[in-house]
Amino acid sequence: MAPPPSTRPVDKFDARRDQLAESALKTLGELGYARTTLREIANNSTFSHGVVHYYFQDKLELVIHSVRYYKARCVTRYDSVLASALTADGLVEAFAAKLAETIREEAPMHRLWYDLRTQSMFEDQLRDAVTTIDQTLEGMIWRVVSRYAELAERDCVLEPAVAYGMLDGLFQQALLAYVGGRTEVLTALVGQVRAVMPLMLGARRDDSAR
């Protein structure tokens, strides 16, 4: 049997950039965008400042790569909820619980995301990346809302951007309260999601046909 092909140089390069992204995310999540430097990232990792500079031209390039790397994993976060949901109410319960769980387990990463979204109003390069990621997250939420409507046998009366904005607003408010020490807000978030989801739907399809 022939030996497996060796990793191509471009694959090794991308793999190292991903390793640096993993390392950078922890520092960025703790300090935020404005206070984080390439040297700070290097000091909090196993990589030297020179190595970080070799793989990334500047902090902005590293930040954009890091956030894209992280969000690429996030967009599949609710796949298990969609796959296992048998009823509309069951989907809402599982979705709301997952939203609360991700705040509890990954609050620094979500805080970084909202920090970068604000910074993108002033950084053209960052704005393009944030807009692309935001569209991906909107699509992720829309898959949940569409499946919810399907299970409820109703049509969604909102545009994808509106549904995303409603849920993202609740999520951001809960995150802000949580990082401020109000851990009970996660229970409130679950209740808010339960209340908001039905508002996105119209009449039952069989009722509207009468």
Secondary structure, 3 states (H helix, E strand, C coil): CCCCCCCCHHHHHHHHHHHHHHHHHHHHHHHCCCCCCHHHHHHCCCCCHHHHHHHCCCHHHHHHHHHHHHHHHHCCCCHHHHHHCCCHHHHHHHHHHHHHHHHHHHHHHHHHHHHHHHHCCCCHHHHHHHHHHHHHHHHHHHHHHHHHHHHHCEEECCCHHHHHHHHHHHHHHHHHHHHCCCCCHHHHHHHHHHHHHHHHEEEEHHHHCC
